[in-house]
Each structure stands twice: as structure tokens, then as C-alpha cells.
């Protein structure tokens, strides 16, 4: 089955069930400043899920182009993509669980439609928690359709809850459909979320959007009960054709073929080659769709443009790995994308000349960057390439010879030479060195510690030197602390205040178990046995807000690890930063003070005084895993 047939079948089915078929919305969202791209079919429909009347009525279906960059590091395996199409159907206050599930089942299993083997399908439903009950209704409906109980897994929120798309908005429990892609004869007769059973692939998600998540973390019933379903076209197409690899479907085949031609290599030659070809195909397709949109965005250092730039440059880097010699080759991929998708997305063909120009210009710019950067990189070699040849144990040349992340930052700041390329060059030099010595055990290598140290120093310098808007968009490209946008720096400092407050309220046994920061919120995991009471949460919140109101200073000093510990600095992640560590003290600028509000070993960056943080609010406190609690909080 081709992508075109499948897309059409889906839309025909839902048309026959009384749905209005709407065209894909732009990849660049209209009224949502919190995200860069349309990430799901429901995204353009949010106002209607909230109760506005849709001109198409109460039953809607579409094939929507989507971009998600959160999983960019997973791209390269068989199933992850930055660009994908989502097939979806919606009930805007019309039908609910029973019809939604029955229609999904009919489309998947009836002879007339996809005709999938019922025995190879399994289901998951929401198990229930303090926010919403077990989805008994969905469970019973699946059973009534003949799905054996053993094949209906009851799973928690982390699996079977969807939304909101941003911080607040429509969301609800979902039920998911899985297909067994392993050997038919080995189809399991039961289903749970055991990752060992990797043969199960999620193919469709029916979300029962009956709640609105509010800014204070409450789940309110929505005015109307909605259904929001999503089925990734690339995945279901692979399933329909019996492929374990989405890149073998006709949505990628021609792209891979072209990359094989350009590189003179074959897709299956080695895992590294397969990965490189997948990344190139995925990224250049995504870049073509973003630039070829009617609201198309050119590569730049800002927002969506920065994502396009990253996608193209990353693809070019993988092209170098494949030894693609041709000049301006990226546009060749764009032409195929526009051609292959011309019926479904005619805007690509319409905008192709402009898109080609953008690819060419970006390629020239990046090529200059690379050449200049490589020349400069050569000059750094004396800093680390004199190797102690008589040593037989793997040994890093970096620490001994003083290459630092600042050097690599200078390469980046002055010549735009990406840190990833610097690291690759170092690895190359080391592996050449080892090869020259003619032995298989490496004498020198870039150790994980060194790599982390370099990255850490690099991002420290980045924070100091770069204008903020640019790094802010880097943060949107990939969450976490890698960027130093104003918002994430604030959340980082808030995390220190939070840990200190938790220890004051719950006791010193509380240690941090992890954190995840975006420009919009803070997620913080810590070891603690019980659920926090409302009073405890309030105390913690108040302590943090007091510290903010007092506008405490944040001081940083560099100490030997032992000295830092002696001063009472806490920090479980200390070891990886090596011998000398940075200690951030909040609350008393004299570093000798015995009782500052907080003292932590940490790489930073942080704000200078706490007054800039605004109001701190805990949205949620929940269990993360056994003995670990998780807090979600925002700064307002
Ligand atoms: N919004 C849900 C998802 O993205 C269903 O469409 O999976």
C-alpha cells in the first residue's frame, strides 16, 4: 500500500462516517507563542476543543503535517522523525468513547479498510490516579469488541494520558492501539508495557479530552467532551507493508536512493551508514517542509529559522561522514520531497525555487564556516596531540595538554564552528593516532569525562558571550539546560531554592534525583517517601518566595571538591565535573558564611540576585517512581 492510498483511505473512511475533511494547517502555528511548530493534528483545533464552533461541524478529520524536535537525538533509528504526518479524527462535543473506539477498530480490522489481523492487535487504557479514575468504560468497550482482557493493559498517566499540548489546555485519558510487528507465530497472547516486547508498535491513539488543565495544575471538566485521535502515517504505512523500518516505505525510499547515489554507499552497508542516511533524509525533508510552507521560514539564528539552520547543518555533517563530495547537494533531496508530496502538499512545488535558493545559500555559508573552522582547529592541535606514547592504558591527552571548552567556544563564536564538529575532529585525530600505532587497544581516546567537561565549559562561555535571543531559540530547539536563555537560567536558580526549601521543610535527608528545565517550567525529582501534604507544599512555596522577595545574592566560587564539601555544599552530580568544582551560594555573599539559604556544587549558570525570579508556584507534586517524588513548578 502506498502512502497516498493509505492517507486517502483514512480520510474516505471518516468522510463516510460524517466527518468534514479539513486541509492540513500551516506548520507555523497561528496564535501560539509557546511552541515553534505544529506538533499534532489537534494543535490547530485547540479553540474548538475548548468550545468554539468549527465551521466544518462537530466531526472533523485531517492529515496534518507536524514537526517535533524534542526527539531529535532519536532520529536515526527505524521509527523516529522530526517531520511526520498525523492522521486524525475529532469529535467536538459530538460522539465520545464508544463511537471513537468502534470506528478505530473498524478502520483497522475490517476487510474493506486496513484488514489488520485482530490477533496481532493489543490495547492499553488509563489505569486511573488521583486526577481521574480508571477508564472502565474504554476497557468494557474493547472487551465488547472481542479483545481478550489479557490484551488490554491498564497503564498510568505516563503512558495513557495525552496533553495538554502546552502548559495548560485540553487533555485527558487515552486508549492506545498496538500492532505486533514481530514474527506472526510468536504473537504474545497478553500485553503489558514490558519494553522487552519490542515487537509491539503503537499505531493509534484515541484521546478522550474531557479535562482542561488550568495554570494551577487542576483538572477541570471541559464544557464539552471531545475525542482527539492521532495515527502517525509513517508508522502505520510501515506496518501495512510489513516493514520494521519506516525508511523503507515510499515516504522515504526515493530520498534514501538519492543519498545512496550521492554517496556511492548502500543503505544497509553498516549501522553507521544506515543512521547517517536516515538523519539526512529526515532532516532535509523537515527543512523542506518548514521552508516550503506557505508561511515558510528561511534559515537564521532566530526561532524557527534557527531550527531550519540546525536541521540543514546537521544533515550536511552526516553527509560529510558519508563522503558526499558534490557541491550543493541538499537541494537535490528537497526536489524529491517536493515531487513525492506534490499531491498532498502542493505548496512545496509552488515554493520550490525559493526553497532551493535557501538550501544553496545555507550550504555555501556552512561550507565556509567549516573550512575556516578546520584551519583554526589545526592551530589547537599542540594543545592536546602530544601524546605519552609509552603509556599502555587508555589515557586522555586533553586533560594533560590543556585543551578547554573555551578554546572550542572561540572556534564557535569567531568562526561558527559547531562544538559537535570539534568533538568529532578530536576523536578523528585520536583514532588516527591509535591506528598509526597499529594496535587495537586505544592508547588515547576522548573519555566521557573529558567530553562532558568540554561541553560544560563550552556552554558556560556561550552563556557569557552570546546574545540571549539566539540561545533562547536554541533552547526551544532542544530542551534542557544546554541553552542559557533568560528563562531557563531563572528556573535553574529556582531549582536551587526549591531544593534548599525542601530540605528545610522535609529534612536534610532530601536529595535531588534529577531535574528537567525548559523555558516554561521546572521539573524536579527528589528522594522522599511520602506524598507531601498541602501544608508542606505551601511552606516550601512560601520559603522560596521569601528568598525571592529578599533579593538574595547568588555568589559563585571555584573550590577543590573536598573544600566544597567541607563548606557544606551539597550536590550529588559533583563527581563528573572533576577535581575543582563551582559552588553557588545563595543568601550570603561572604562565601565563608555557615548558613546561607542554599549552597550547591553546580556548573551554573545562575541569575545574579533572586529578585528577578518572580513568583514561584508549585503546580503539582506526584510520585515519580518508588521513593522518588516529582515537583512541577513555574515562575510567574
Ligand atoms: N494528540 C494526540 C497525539 O498527538 C492524539 O492526536 O497523539
Boltz pocket constraint, residues with backbone or C-beta under 6 A from the ligand:
constraints:
  - pocket:
      binder: B
      contacts: [[A, 39], [A, 40], [A, 41], [A, 42], [A, 87], [A, 88], [A, 162], [A, 205], [A, 206], [A, 207], [A, 228], [A, 229], [A, 230], [A, 231]]
      max_distance: 6.0
